[in-house]
Amino acid sequence: MAEIKLSPLAPAGFPNLLPVPGVEMGAVYAGFRKRERPDLLMAVLAEGSVAAGCFTRSKAPAAPVDWSRAVLEKSQGKVRAIVTNAGNANAFTGEKGMKAAVKSAEATAKIVGCTTDEVLLASTGVIGVPLNGDLFEKPLARIHAGLSGALWRDAAQAIMTTDTYPKGSCRVTHIDGRTVVISGIAKGSGMIAPDMATMLGFVFTNAALTYNCLQKLLRENTDLSFNSITVDGDTSTNDTVFAAATGVNMGHDPIDDPDDPRLKDFRVKFNEVMVELAQLIVKDGEGATKFVTIDIEGAENDEAAHKIGMSVANSPLVKTAIAGEDANWGRLVAAVGKAGEKAERDKLQIWIGGQHVAMKGAVHPNYSEEQATAHMKTQNIDIRIDVGVADGKARVWTCDLTYDYIRINADYRS
Amino acid sequence: MAEIKLSPLAPAGFPNLLPVPGVEMGAVYAGFRKRERPDLLMAVLAEGSVAAGCFTRSKAPAAPVDWSRAVLEKSQGKVRAIVTNAGNANAFTGEKGMKAAVKSAEATAKIVGCTTDEVLLASTGVIGVPLNGDLFEKPLARIHAGLSGALWRDAAQAIMTTDTYPKGSCRVTHIDGRTVVISGIAKGSGMIAPDMATMLGFVFTNAALTYNCLQKLLRENTDLSFNSITVDGDTSTNDTVFAAATGVNMGHDPIDDPDDPRLKDFRVKFNEVMVELAQLIVKDGEGATKFVTIDIEGAENDEAAHKIGMSVANSPLVKTAIAGEDANWGRLVAAVGKAGEKAERDKLQIWIGGQHVAMKGAVHPNYSEEQATAHMKTQNIDIRIDVGVADGKARVWTCDLTYDYIRINADYRS
């Protein structure tokens, strides 16, 4: 197995995540991983909580994804526990996979004192290896005995696979004069097998929201965060984002309308948490040495802009040019062109690190390669492209594609 | 500039391409490249010839692509010359780009004695650098003075950019008792800037076909060949495939129906030439050490199968696993899943090197990792996936993703 070094883009440390009223958690080693380090997380939500979910678009989703989708539909978001294991993705495990998922939900329901329809599941790790459903009950009982609202770092570490650091984000806001905490954790760093570095993101808040409202906010912000990042363009069988809202300490009925003015600042902060978590995943991209922000403007609509942005962000040629600190705007043009969305070649404009490098379909007369190259040598690369069609815009994030990406992925099992 | 070594997958040598009655050609150094080696190709077609074209789907196509699309529409395939330069793609060059294209067509028309509407153009090379349209006339006159039907190798070399070897393919067949030659050349090896290694493919035959018939055959076979390969998933601004049919020595009216029984063997051979050229491009993939054939079966339809195949073929995780000689079928599952096409997870079957490695949504009980790994150590990797939905099938080709891909693309301009 290739040596895993801390990403050069890693933050200074794990941030201070505040407890969320109504959320308790714990993590232990249950035996899913080979190495003895916590691999099982349970978060328990106060009665009355709701949860929402967004899942992988993979047509071959893992059993826990099927399970959690069904739970949310059946319970309409009435959820009491989220259980996640790392080390085994329970993906492509046939009928046995669903049986193991059911077993883990049954164990959780028994310990927490709820129904299995109130248990959300997520798994990450090796695929194609049967998950032992009997491994959950005892460790879950141990977690339950030591639940606490302050174990965010343990929680973030328990869901890591090839991540080189735990990922967390926290914001505080107010709704109707009451303090609301938003704390979230995430994992993911490209998608590597046998540890399919599935993207997982769990965001918790004590806001009082209906399932309908939370699901809408989660969907919208997942598109603006986890669906706007890419390390290698590969989608896992297990990608899962959950949001849970406990309503604890709020003293008002759950808010149903996402546009309710009381949610104005909450929405900003909720978005910030999700974007920060998504960015932390990019910064832990396998072999990443550069963090790249790509702004697309002037597209036919926001969706087209997003598609163009992801085309640029996923282009191996763009990503290797960035690794080589090469302000190769020709590759940007090509990546815009291949996105399949409308772009006016003769109105296309490109900025790299704020410098206007191309306009009217050709290189800018004042283009300074020296200045562009100086920007490419920094750690945070900014690319802005106006495709000259209409007003659609999007922002996406990616990292460079380096020797180390190949090393990690080609040598992983050798 | 990174050193360019001959691809380890290169064929033993350039094949023997037979002259095509009605086709003459020549190549010289015109000054588009920095290094003095032939960079301008002209093929002259006998009067009465027709040509067809398939072009990049890029929304930011180069000027010669716009030119040639318009020519074919206007002349309905009546073409007398194909002119191609290497070293400058004439892409993203604004209005100047089209002016240079027009100039090159005018020079050609003057020398060949035809109208500009009978001149097809293609360019490959640096993008964003204005092309000097005055550089064509004198070298084209020199080519014209030495035209020959036997300069296939020179022609194939003149269109190379980062290719490590010239690419050609030839077949002989009969139509109505007359001998028909099909000779084709191609270039491409990933897409790298400043040499955007555009894919170019030119196929010539003396079959007597109408424009309509040739265009249909070219479209169909482009999908089965050049559109079924990938090195890095990037599409160039300049990708162009031309086919020309001279009708010389045929003694019958041009055939208009692609399903005409007289074309039965011709179609097989035409396909073989295009597939062989496409495979030669994959085998020259940047940094490639393995040639990978991916068969998809059981998809909803052939188009869905193709999309799934390309998803697998483009997955960096699949390609790095192959580079690492790792029979990592989990990554195949993930790549199938992310294609967005119907796949029955619980019916999915996978074969690697003929070995049945997965069935019924789980690993095959007799799976031998040793046997799979032995296959991965060979140079030609065979992957077969049945997605268990219906009867759609497709075959695509790719190569592995190695350190050398990064080296070539990240260090190119440094």
Contacts between the chains, C-beta under 8 A, distances in Angstrom:
chain1	res1	chain2	res2	distance
A	56	B	337	7.6
A	57	B	338	7.3
A	57	B	340	6.7
A	58	B	334	7.0
A	58	B	337	3.4
A	58	B	338	5.5
A	59	B	336	7.3
A	59	B	337	5.1
A	59	B	338	7.9
A	59	B	339	7.1
A	59	B	340	6.8
A	59	B	341	6.7
A	59	B	342	6.4
A	59	B	343	4.7
A	59	B	345	7.5
A	60	B	333	5.6
A	60	B	334	7.5
A	60	B	336	5.9
A	60	B	337	3.5
A	60	B	343	5.6
A	60	B	345	4.3
A	60	B	348	6.7
A	61	B	337	7.1
A	61	B	345	7.4
A	91	B	330	7.7
A	91	B	333	7.3
A	92	B	330	6.9
A	92	B	333	4.9
A	92	B	345	6.9
A	92	B	348	7.4
A	92	B	358	7.2
A	92	B	361	6.0
A	92	B	362	6.4
A	92	B	363	8.0
A	93	B	361	7.3
A	93	B	362	5.7
A	94	B	346	6.2
A	94	B	360	5.6
A	94	B	361	4.1
A	94	B	362	3.7
A	95	B	346	7.4
A	95	B	361	7.7
A	96	B	362	7.1
A	97	B	361	7.8
A	97	B	362	8.0
A	126	B	330	7.4
A	127	B	330	4.1
A	127	B	333	6.6
A	127	B	334	7.5
A	128	B	329	6.9
A	128	B	330	5.3
A	128	B	333	7.3
A	128	B	358	7.1
A	128	B	362	6.9
A	128	B	363	5.1
A	129	B	363	7.8
A	130	B	362	7.6
A	190	B	317	7.8
A	191	B	317	6.0
A	191	B	334	6.6
A	192	B	317	6.7
A	193	B	317	6.9
A	193	B	321	7.4
A	193	B	328	5.3
A	193	B	330	4.1
A	193	B	331	5.0
A	193	B	334	7.3
A	194	B	328	7.6
A	194	B	330	6.3
A	196	B	330	6.5
A	196	B	334	6.4
A	232	B	316	4.4
A	232	B	317	6.6
A	233	B	314	7.8
A	233	B	315	7.8
A	233	B	316	6.8
A	234	B	315	5.7
A	234	B	316	6.6
A	234	B	317	5.1
A	234	B	331	7.9
A	234	B	334	6.3
A	234	B	335	7.2
A	234	B	338	6.5
A	235	B	334	7.1
A	235	B	337	6.9
A	235	B	338	3.8
A	236	B	334	6.1
A	237	B	333	6.8
A	237	B	334	5.7
A	237	B	337	5.5
A	314	B	233	7.8
A	315	B	233	7.8
A	315	B	234	5.7
A	316	B	232	4.4
A	316	B	233	6.8
A	316	B	234	6.5
A	316	B	316	7.1
A	316	B	401	7.9
A	316	B	405	7.5
A	316	B	409	7.2
A	317	B	190	7.9
A	317	B	191	6.0
A	317	B	192	6.6
A	317	B	193	6.9
A	317	B	232	6.5
A	317	B	234	5.1
A	317	B	409	6.0
A	320	B	405	7.5
A	320	B	406	5.6
A	320	B	409	3.7
A	320	B	410	4.3
A	321	B	193	7.5
A	321	B	409	7.0
A	321	B	410	6.9
A	323	B	406	6.8
A	323	B	410	4.4
A	324	B	409	7.2
A	324	B	410	3.4
A	324	B	411	5.5
A	324	B	412	7.0
A	324	B	413	7.2
A	324	B	414	5.5
A	325	B	414	7.2
A	326	B	410	7.3
A	326	B	412	7.2
A	326	B	413	5.0
A	326	B	414	6.4
A	328	B	193	5.3
A	328	B	194	7.6
A	328	B	413	6.8
A	329	B	128	6.9
A	330	B	91	7.7
A	330	B	92	6.9
A	330	B	126	7.5
A	330	B	127	4.1
A	330	B	128	5.2
A	330	B	193	4.1
A	330	B	194	6.3
A	330	B	196	6.5
A	331	B	193	5.1
A	331	B	234	7.9
A	333	B	60	5.6
A	333	B	91	7.3
A	333	B	92	4.9
A	333	B	127	6.6
A	333	B	128	7.3
A	333	B	237	6.7
A	334	B	58	7.0
A	334	B	60	7.5
A	334	B	127	7.5
A	334	B	191	6.6
A	334	B	193	7.3
A	334	B	196	6.4
A	334	B	234	6.3
A	334	B	235	7.1
A	334	B	236	6.1
A	334	B	237	5.7
A	335	B	234	7.1
A	336	B	59	7.3
A	336	B	60	6.0
A	337	B	56	7.6
A	337	B	58	3.4
A	337	B	59	5.1
A	337	B	60	3.5
A	337	B	61	7.1
A	337	B	235	6.9
A	337	B	237	5.5
A	338	B	57	7.3
A	338	B	58	5.5
A	338	B	59	7.9
A	338	B	234	6.5
A	338	B	235	3.8
A	339	B	59	7.1
A	340	B	57	6.7
A	340	B	59	6.7
A	341	B	59	6.7
A	342	B	59	6.4
A	343	B	59	4.7
A	343	B	60	5.7
A	345	B	59	7.5
A	345	B	60	4.3
A	345	B	61	7.3
A	345	B	92	6.9
A	346	B	94	6.2
A	346	B	95	7.4
A	348	B	60	6.7
A	348	B	92	7.4
A	358	B	92	7.2
A	358	B	128	7.2
A	360	B	94	5.6
A	361	B	92	6.0
A	361	B	93	7.3
A	361	B	94	4.0
A	361	B	95	7.7
A	361	B	97	7.8
A	362	B	92	6.4
A	362	B	93	5.7
A	362	B	94	3.8
A	362	B	96	7.1
A	362	B	97	8.0
A	362	B	128	6.9
A	362	B	130	7.6
A	363	B	92	8.0
A	363	B	128	5.1
A	363	B	129	7.9
A	401	B	316	7.9
A	401	B	406	6.7
A	401	B	410	7.8
A	402	B	406	6.5
A	402	B	410	7.4
A	403	B	403	5.6
A	403	B	406	5.3
A	403	B	407	7.7
A	405	B	316	7.5
A	405	B	320	7.5
A	405	B	406	7.7
A	406	B	320	5.6
A	406	B	323	6.8
A	406	B	401	6.6
A	406	B	402	6.4
A	406	B	403	5.3
A	406	B	405	7.7
A	406	B	406	6.1
A	407	B	403	7.7
A	409	B	316	7.2
A	409	B	317	6.0
A	409	B	320	3.7
A	409	B	321	6.9
A	409	B	324	7.2
A	410	B	320	4.3
A	410	B	321	7.0
A	410	B	323	4.4
A	410	B	324	3.4
A	410	B	326	7.4
A	410	B	401	7.8
A	410	B	402	7.3
A	411	B	324	5.6
A	412	B	324	6.9
A	412	B	326	7.1
A	413	B	324	7.2
A	413	B	326	4.9
A	413	B	328	6.7
A	414	B	324	5.5
A	414	B	325	7.1
A	414	B	326	6.4
